[in-house]
Amino acid sequence: MNILYVAMALSIVLVSGCAASINEYKARQHAQAGAKAGKSGEFAIARKEFARALTNARLAHANPKMVAALSYEYGRYSGMICDWVEGEKGLSEAYDLDRQNGGPAYMSLVELARLNLDKLQYGNAVEYFDRVVPELESLHADSRDPIGYAQVLDEYAASLEKTGKNGLAGKFRDRAGDLRKAFPGQSAHTDRTPYGTQCRGAS
C-alpha cells in the first residue's frame, strides 16, 4: 500500500532545485529512467537506474528526503529481482532517513514486512507488521485506503499463522473482511510490489 509514495518520491527528486550540482542533475535523470523502466516492467533496468541515481544523490549531498525516496525505489526493485540483501538494505535506509527527516517512514516498514513475507522469513515479517500496523491505524489507513489496508492486514494474518499465532491472525483477518464489506467495489490505491517474481532479471 504505497499511498502514492512513488509519485511523491519522484516529485521530490525532480524538483530538487534549479541550481543543482551535476551529480544531482544526474540523479534526477537516472530516477526518471528508472521510473520509466519500472513502468514498462523492466525491473532489473529500473534497479540499475535507481542505483545510479542514489549514488549521484549521495555524491551531491542531496536533500535526505530525496535520498530516502531513491533508496526506497532501489530497495523495492532489488527485492523484485530477488536481491534480498540489497532490497532490505535500501528499504531500511529509506526508513531511517524518513524517520529522521519527517518523511513517510511507515511506507518502508510496509515494504520490509512484505519483502520478508515473500522470501518466507515469517518471523521477521511479523516484527515489521507489528510495528507498522499501529502506525497505519493512527494515520487512519482504514478510511484513506481501506482495501489497501485490508491487504496489509491479510498479509499480517498470514505471517502470524506461519508463526503459530492463529488466534491473533483471526483478529486481523476479521478486520480485513469488515473493511471489504464496508467498502464494496473499491480497489487498493496502488499495486502491491511483486517481490521475488523477476529473479531471472537479476543477472
Helices and strands as residue ranges (DSSP letters): H 5-14, H 22-39, H 43-59, H 64-80, H 84-101, H 105-118, H 122-138, H 141-144, H 146-162, H 166-182, G 199-202
